[in-house]
Amino acid sequence: MKKFNLFSIILFTTVFLLLNFKTVRADSGCNGQYGQYGGCPPSQTILIDKMVGKPIQTKGSVTDYEYVDNLSASDPRYKATQAIFFRIKVKNTANIKLVNVTVKDFVPLYLQPIEGPGSYDNLSRIITFNAGDFSPDEEKVYYVKMQVVDQNLLPADKGLFCLVNKVQAYTDKASDDDSSQFCIEKQVLGAAKVPSAGPELGTILLAGEIITLGIGVSIRKYLT
């Protein structure tokens, strides 16, 4: 009888532990209980996409831009003082509203922000702006104009180099980041222009020959 009671106690304890283990496993994906009846809270997800403008020559002197994820060294390269455009897309990919979405753009070296949303901290080289609230599946697009620094501020030991511009969007519950690559090519300074042999130079040479001839005649007269 005692053995039977001991067996019952062991069996009951084992079943109890297994049931609780399954419950823990089922709730392990949630950070605590949500609401009065427990369960998982609604997920909050956000997506950010950073693209760089690829210059496209159109008719006349107008330059258009095709926005791509990255530009390699074989693509069009940016030069000193040239403007460069970036596009930032932020989207709420959750089924609930996102509140107070913050966007940070980490400006790489050799670029200077010119136009765009938010404020720029020159020390940290970060552009920060509040993108506001996002309804489910809502998307917002922003454009940032930057400029390559002057030729004398580019690295002296690099003729061609590529940089990465990173951007981040986040709330207190979700975050995402993306980056875009572009390349800068230093301009090759042209050699000094060689003067052309124009009419002025011909006149000077002719005058020199006449003077030399006159001196020769005078020397001959002196010797005779």
C-alpha positions in Angstrom: 0.0 0.0 0.0 2.9 2.4 0.9 4.6 1.5 -2.4 1.4 2.3 -4.3 1.1 5.7 -2.6 4.8 6.5 -3.3 4.3 5.6 -6.9 1.2 7.8 -7.1 3.1 10.7 -5.7 5.9 10.3 -8.2 3.5 10.0 -11.1 1.6 13.1 -10.0 4.7 15.1 -9.6 6.0 14.0 -13.0 2.8 15.0 -14.8 2.7 18.3 -13.0 6.2 19.2 -14.0 5.6 18.2 -17.6 2.5 20.3 -17.9 4.2 23.3 -16.4 7.2 22.8 -18.7 4.9 22.9 -21.7 3.3 26.1 -20.4 6.7 27.7 -20.0 7.8 26.7 -23.5 4.6 28.1 -24.9 5.1 31.4 -23.3 8.8 31.6 -23.7 8.5 33.9 -26.7 6.8 36.6 -24.7 8.4 39.0 -22.2 6.0 38.4 -19.4 2.2 38.4 -19.5 0.2 40.9 -21.6 -3.2 42.1 -20.5 -5.6 40.6 -18.0 -5.6 37.1 -19.6 -1.9 36.8 -20.4 -0.6 35.9 -23.8 1.9 37.7 -26.1 1.7 41.5 -26.8 1.2 42.6 -30.4 4.5 42.7 -32.2 6.0 46.0 -33.3 8.3 46.0 -36.3 9.7 48.8 -38.5 11.6 48.8 -41.8 14.0 51.5 -43.0 15.5 51.6 -46.5 18.5 53.9 -47.5 19.3 54.5 -51.2 21.8 56.8 -52.9 21.2 58.8 -56.1 22.9 57.5 -59.2 23.3 60.5 -61.7 21.7 60.0 -65.0 22.4 62.5 -67.8 19.2 63.6 -69.5 18.6 66.0 -72.5 20.3 69.3 -72.1 22.2 70.1 -68.9 19.7 68.6 -66.6 20.9 65.7 -64.4 18.3 63.2 -63.0 18.9 60.6 -60.3 18.0 56.9 -60.1 18.0 55.7 -56.5 19.8 52.5 -55.9 21.0 50.5 -52.8 24.7 50.9 -53.5 27.2 52.4 -56.0 30.4 50.6 -56.6 33.7 51.9 -58.0 32.5 50.9 -61.5 29.4 53.1 -61.2 29.4 56.9 -61.6 31.7 58.5 -59.0 31.2 61.7 -57.1 33.8 64.5 -57.2 34.8 67.4 -54.9 32.0 69.9 -54.2 29.5 67.8 -56.1 26.0 67.4 -54.6 24.9 63.9 -53.6 21.3 62.9 -52.8 19.9 60.1 -50.5 16.4 58.8 -50.1 15.2 57.3 -46.8 12.0 55.2 -46.6 10.5 54.3 -43.3 7.6 51.9 -43.0 5.5 50.4 -40.2 5.4 46.7 -41.0 3.4 45.9 -37.8 -0.3 45.6 -37.4 -0.4 48.2 -34.7 0.4 51.9 -34.5 4.0 53.0 -33.9 4.5 56.1 -31.9 7.3 58.6 -32.0 9.6 57.0 -34.5 13.1 58.5 -34.4 15.4 58.5 -37.5 19.2 59.0 -37.3 21.5 59.5 -40.3 25.2 58.9 -39.6 27.0 61.2 -42.0 30.3 59.8 -43.3 33.5 61.8 -43.5 34.1 64.0 -46.5 30.4 64.9 -46.8 28.5 67.9 -45.5 24.7 68.0 -45.1 23.0 70.7 -47.1 19.2 70.1 -47.1 16.9 67.7 -45.4 14.8 67.0 -42.3 15.9 67.3 -38.7 19.0 68.8 -37.1 22.7 68.1 -37.6 25.2 67.6 -34.8 28.6 68.6 -36.2 30.5 66.8 -33.4 28.8 63.4 -33.7 28.1 63.9 -37.4 24.5 62.6 -36.9 21.3 64.0 -38.4 18.3 63.3 -36.1 14.6 63.9 -36.7 11.3 62.7 -35.3 9.3 60.9 -38.1 6.2 61.0 -35.9 3.6 58.2 -35.6 3.0 55.5 -38.1 -0.3 53.7 -38.7 -0.1 50.0 -39.7 1.5 49.6 -43.1 2.1 53.4 -43.4 5.3 54.5 -45.2 7.1 57.9 -45.3 9.8 59.1 -47.6 12.5 61.6 -46.9 15.3 63.1 -49.0 18.7 64.4 -47.8 21.0 66.5 -49.9 24.7 66.4 -49.0 27.8 67.8 -50.7 31.3 66.4 -51.1 33.9 68.6 -49.4 36.5 70.7 -51.3 39.4 69.0 -53.2 42.0 70.0 -50.6 40.0 68.4 -47.8 39.9 65.0 -49.4 42.5 62.4 -48.3 45.9 63.0 -50.0 46.8 59.3 -50.3 43.6 58.2 -52.0 42.5 58.9 -55.6 39.4 56.7 -55.4 37.6 55.5 -52.3 34.2 54.3 -51.3 32.1 55.3 -48.2 29.0 54.0 -46.4 26.1 56.1 -45.2 24.1 54.4 -42.4 20.7 55.3 -41.2 18.6 54.0 -38.3 14.9 54.1 -37.3 13.6 53.1 -33.9 11.0 53.3 -31.2 11.1 52.0 -27.7 9.9 48.6 -28.9 11.3 48.2 -32.4 14.3 49.3 -34.5 15.9 48.7 -37.9 18.9 50.1 -39.8 20.2 50.2 -43.4 23.2 51.6 -45.3 24.2 52.7 -48.8 27.6 52.8 -50.4 29.0 55.4 -52.8 32.4 56.3 -54.2 34.4 59.5 -54.5 37.1 60.2 -57.0 39.6 63.0 -56.7 40.1 65.3 -59.6 43.4 65.2 -61.4 44.9 68.6 -61.6 45.9 69.5 -65.2 49.5 70.3 -66.2 50.5 73.9 -66.9 49.5 75.0 -70.4 52.4 75.4 -72.9 52.3 78.8 -74.7 51.4 78.5 -78.3 53.8 79.9 -81.0 51.5 82.7 -82.2 52.2 85.8 -84.2 53.5 87.7 -81.2 56.2 85.0 -80.6 57.2 85.1 -84.3 57.6 88.9 -84.2 59.9 88.6 -81.1 62.1 86.0 -82.8 62.3 88.0 -86.0 63.4 91.1 -84.0 66.0 89.0 -82.3 67.5 87.8 -85.6 67.7 91.4 -86.9 69.5 92.6 -83.8 71.9 89.7 -84.0 72.6 90.4 -87.6 73.3 94.0 -86.9 75.8 93.1 -84.1 77.6 90.7 -86.5 78.0 93.4 -89.1 79.4 95.9 -86.6 81.9 93.3 -85.3 83.1 92.7 -88.9 83.6 96.4 -89.6 85.6 96.7 -86.3 87.8 93.8 -87.2 88.6 95.1 -90.7 
